[in-house]
Amino acid sequence: MADAIMTGAPARAGRMPWPGLLALFTAAFTAVMTELLPAGLLPQIGGALGVPEGRVGFLVTGYAAASVAAAIPLTAVLRGLARRPVLVGVLTGFAVLNAVTAMSSSYAVTFGARLLAGVMGGLLWAMLVGYAARMVPVERRGRAIAIVSAGITVALCAGIPAGAVLASLFGWRAAFWGLSAVAVVLVGWVLVAVPNFPGEAAGERTPLRRVAVVPGVRTVLGVTVLVLVGHQALYTYLVPFVKAVLDGVDPSVVLLVFGLGTVAGIWVVGAVIDRRPRATLVAVLGVMAAALTVFGLVGEWGGGVFLGAVALWGAAFGGVPTLLQTALVNASGPREADVATSMQTTVYNTGIAVGSLGGGVVLENAGAGALPWTSLPLVAAALAIVVVARRHAFPAEVRR
């Protein structure tokens, strides 16, 4: 494995480059923490900066918007550079910008730092999946992507709550200093354990528009947006949905069950994705559709059935990002993975925004009970596309 790391070649079949993959896992963890930690610290940050909690929430919005805006153009501009220096630059950016956030007493300075951190995040998400795919043989590609993607789940389920506890004990600035320190350590880790893949020579770069029309790429992106819009339309408003349709069920318990389900889901998918990627994706989308049907009928069945459906929903959705990212890398090829995943980053965040907006409109006009029936047709449409698109986007066998 050491030879593979030094030369930038994939690890030998049968061996996983664990130090490098865990470094990328930690990078994903750090990015999610940087993006979402302010959402759990609204009163503390608002009090320190002298702004209402709603304006503190804009720190998350600004980060996400900058990520969407930066992912594709920055990836295109930096395609010619060796990959590891770009990754180190992004992580150094996180270290500096989280330190600025920790020191700032000005909302304007903090918001500016968050926008720049969002730019770093957009570039990082465009790199991580392709990086993981290039570090391993093709028969290990799905598992490698699952390991890196698990950083997202761990951040959501454990990192954000731990950050909130740290902030309650030592102040919110300590939480951002902690993130800055993690990024500094991660820079050294990457330099030691992550291979330095070369960039693309100018004459060898496939134009963005040609990557977009590679067979299967647009189909995977279309399924991504359908799933994200459908999922987010309900998940964003899960708390008011639970309060409206169920008596005696604590929404915090529902969120915990969902989170634990996602951890189980990404573990199971990581174990089977390289053997049966298409069948696994069909299965998880089918489970999501079944869970949404249960949610729509929950008034007839009660809380126990509902919590079971939430656990299955979480488990299914926990594996979806890894499955779709792997499908996209398989369709585009690892060489074009950075560009393709930059497109998926934009599509993913757009799906979250559209789903949240659409779910809010449905909630206000038709009530919480209509949310599952809004989400179900979108997930069902995604499932139908996966079933039909057998040739390029979701083949049973990955091209070697």
N, C-alpha and C positions, 0 to 999 in steps of 0.2 A: 504493500500500500504506500510506503514511503516513496518508492520510485514513481508511482502513479501521481502522487501529489507534486513531486518535483517537476514532472514532465507535462502535467496537465492532462494525462491520459486517464480514462475511466479505470476504476478499481477492477481487479480481476474478478471474474465470475465466481460467486460463492463467498466473496468478502465484501463487506460494506465499509465505506470510508467514514466510520462513525465520528471521528473528531471533526471532520469538515462538515458533515451533515448536521451535527449538533450545533456547530457554530451558526449555520444558516437557520436552524430552528430558533436559536437565541436571537438572531437578527429579526425574525418574524415576530417573536415575542416582544422585543423592544419596540418595534414599529407600532404594534397594536396598543401597547401600553402608552406610548407617546401620544397616539391619536385619541384614545378614549379616556385616559385618566382624568382629565378635567371634568368629565360628565359626573364623576362620583365625588367631586370636590367643589361643587358650585358655591355653597355658602362661604367656605373658607377663602376661595380665590376672589369671589365677589367682594367680601369684606376687606381683603388686603388691597385690592385694586380700586376700591370705591365705586364699583359698578353693580347694577342689578344682576341677579342670577341669569336672567335671559341673555344678557350680553356675554356672560361667561360661556354660555352654551354656544355662542357664535365662534368661540375658539375651536370647538370641534367641527362646526360647519365650515369654517375657513380652511382648516387643515384638509378636510375631505375635498373641498372644491379645488384647492391647489393641487392635490394628488391627481384628480381627474384631468385638470388642465395640463399638467406637466408630463404625465406618463408617456404618451405617444411621442410628442416632439422631442423631449429630452433623450428618450431611448434612441430615436432616429439619429440625433446629433452625435451621440456618444458610442454608436455601434462600432466605430473604428478603433476604439481604445481597448487595451487589455482589460479583462473583466475584474481582476482583483483590485487594481488601483481604483476603479470606479466604486466597487463595493466598500473599500476602505474610506474613500471620500465621503460616501453617503453616511457611513457610521460615524465618521468624525463630525459630520454635520449634525447628526443627532446629539452627539456629546456636547457640542458647542451650544446648540439651540435649546436643549433642555437646561443647560447651565444658565443661559440668558433668561429663560422662563423662571428659573429658581431665584434669580437675583432681581428681576424686574419689579418695580413698584408702579409702572406705567402700563395702562391697558393698551395703549397704542404700540408700545415696544413689544409687549407680550403678544399682541395679535400679529405683529410683523414677524416675530420669531415663529409663531405657529404656522403662518403661511409658508415660510421657508422650510420648516420641518415637513409640511405637507408635500412640498416639491421633492424633498429627500424620500418621503414615503412612496410617492408615485413611482420614482425611479427604482426604489428597492423592490417593490412588488413586481415590477416588470422584469427584474433580474432573477429573483429567487428560484422560481420554478425551473427556468431554463438552466440555471446553474446546477441545481440538484440533478436534473436529467443528464447533464453532460458529465457528471462525476461518477456515474455508474453504468454498467452494461444495460442494454435495452431490456433484458429480462428482469432487471431490478428497478426500472425507472419509476413505476407506480409506487413502490414502497418508499423510495427515496423522497418522492414528492410528498407522500403521506407524512413522513417524519418531519419534513420542514413545515408543512401545513399545520402540524400539531402544535406548533408555537402559537398559532392564532387561538386555538381552543384553550390551551393552558393559560394564555393571557386573559381570556374572557372569563374562564371559570375560577382561576386562582389568582392571577396577577392583579387584576383590577381590585378585587376585595382586599388582597394583601396590601396594595398601595393605599387603599382607603384607611386600613388599620394603621399603617405607618404614618399617614398624614394626621390621624387622630392622636397619635402618641407624640410625634415630634414636629408636627406642622406640615402644611402642604408643600412648602418649599423643599423639605427633606425628601419627599417622594420624587421630585424632579431632579434633585441632586443625585439620588440613587440611580435614576435612569441614565443620567449623564455618566456616572461611574461605570455602569454596566456597559455602555457603549464604548468607553475607553478600553476596558478590559477586552471587549469583543474585537476591537481593532487588532490587538496583539494576537488574539486567538486566530483570527482570519489569516493574518500574515504567516502563521506557523502551520495551520491545518488545512487551509482551503487552496486548491490549485489555481494557478494563474492562467486561465484560458486566453488565447489571443483574441483580439478584436477582428473585425472583418475588413479586409483590404477594400479600398474604394471600388475597384473594378469587380469585386465579388459580391457586393451587397445587393440583395434583392430589394427593389423599391417597395415601399409600404403598400402601395396599391396592389402589387403582385402578390405579396404575402396574404393580403385580405381575400384574394380570389383563389388561393390554393384550395383544391377540392377538400371539403370538410371543414375548413376554418370558419366560414360564415355560419355554417350549420351549428357548430359548437357554440359560437358566440350567440346565435339566436336562442338556443336552448338555455344558455346562461342567463340571458335577460328575462326569459319567461319564468324560470325557476326563482330568480331573485325577486322579481316584481310580485309573484304569487306568494312567496314566503314572507316577504317584508310587509305586505299589506296586512297580514294578520299579526305577525310577530311584534311589529311596532306598537300595536294596540292590544297586546295580549292581556295586560292588566285590566283595562276597562272591559274587555271581552269577558274575562273571568268574573268580574264583579257583576256584570249584567246578566249572565246566563246561569251562574252557579251560586248557590247559597252555601256558606260554610267552608269554602275552599280558599285558603290563603294564597293570593297571587305570588308571594315570595316563594312558597313551596313549589308552585307551578314552574317558576323560573329556575329554581334549583334542579327540579326533575329534568327540565329541558337541558340544562347545562351538563348534568351527569350523562344524559343520553348522548350528547354530542361527543363526549370523551369516549364512550363505548363505541360509538359509530365510527369514529376515525381510526380506532384501534382495529376494529373488525375489517374495515375497508382496506387498511394498510396490509392486512394479512392475506387478502384474497385478490387484490386489484390486478396484480401482474398475471394471474392465471385466468381470471374471468372478468375483464374490465366491462365489457358490454352487458353481460348478464347482471353484474353487480349494480350498474347504473340503472338498468330497467327495474331491478328489485327495489332500490332505494326510492326511486320516483314513484313506484307503485305503493310503497309503504306511506310516503308523504300524502299521496292522493287518498288512501284509505283513512289516514289520520284526520285529514281535513273533512272527510265525510262524517266521521265520528263527531268532530267538533260541531258540525252543522246540526247534528241530531242529539247533542249532548243533553238537552232538556229532557229527553225521553229516557236516557240511560244513567245519568247521575255522575257523581264525582269520581268514584273509583275507576270506572271505565275511562273517564276523561283523562285522569292522570296516567293511566296505561297508554292511552293514545299520545299524550304529550311525550312520554318516554320514547315511544317509537318514532315520533316526529323528530325529536332531537337526535336520535341515533341515525335516522335516515339523512337528515340535513347535515349532520356532522361529517358524513362522507362525501357529500355532493361537491364541495369545492375541489377536493383532491381528484375525484373522478373526472370532473370537467376540465381541470387543469391538465391532467394526464392525457385526456382525449385531444386537447388542443395541441399539446407538444407532439403527440403521435401524428396528428394531421399535418402540422407545419414542419415537423422535423426539428431536432434539437438546435440545429444551426440557426433557424429563424425563430426560435422559441422566445427570445427577448422581445422581438417586435410583436409576435402574436400575443404574448401574455401582457404586453403593454395595452394592446387593444382590449384584452379581457379585463384588465384592471379598470379601464374606462367604462366598459359595459357593466361590470360588476357594481361599481359605485353608482352608475346611472340607474341600474335596476333597483338599488336600495332607495335612491331618492324618489323614483317614480312610484315604487311600491308604498313607501311611507306616505307620499302625497295622496295617491289613490285610495289607500286605506282610510286616511283621514276624511276624505270626501264621502266615502261610503259610510263611515261611522256617523258623520254629522247628518247625513240625509236619509240613510236607511236603517241605522242602528247597528249595534255590535253583532247581533245575530246574523247579519248579512255578510260579515267578513269572511267566514269559511267558504261560503258559496261564491264569493268574489275570487278567492285564491284558487279554488279547486279547478276551474276550467283552464287556468294558465298552467298549472302543474300537469294536468291531464294532456294539454297540448304538447308540452315538453316531452312527456312520456311517449306520446304518439310519434313525435319526430324521431326520437331515439330508436324506437322500434322499426321505423321505416328506413332510416339513414344507415343502412348496413354496410355500404361500400367504402366510403371515405371517412365519415365523421366518427362512426361508432362501430367499427368492424369487430367481429368476434376474435380475430387474431391480429396482433400488432405486427406490422411489417418489421422484419429483422434487418 
